[in-house]
Amino acid sequence: MGRPVMQWQLLSKDPDRAADFYGRMFGWTIDRANALAYRQVRTGAGRGIDGGIWPSPPEGHAFVQLFVEVDDVAAAAQRWTELGGRLIVPPTELPDGDALCIAQDPEGIPMGLYRAKA
């Protein structure tokens, strides 16, 4: 497997405002019809990747994050830390069956490790 980037995520101090801005700017469809009320972004382009908008914690920063597909989130997270990265959110199974963890590389750049439900 080539480990493609499967999704992007924008973390925002004001996710409703960000959703309104990007929806109006680019004509993206943004909805919260999922178990976590996550703001899912669909570009409608038929190519490229879709994404989402999530609230940044009060002490956090606004930024864009990529999610890379892996076969086994726990094994990828272990390898990540062995290579000098650190985990921000440990491997987690989401209500819809997807799994992910959020990590920082040795320079502090955040990245998501992601496995879609079977």
Secondary structure by P-SEA (a helix, b strand, c coil): ccccccbbbbbbccaaaaaaaaaaacbbbbbcccccccbbbbccccccccccccccccccccbbbbbbbbccaaaaaaaaaaaccccccccccccccbbbbbbbcccbbbbbbbbccc
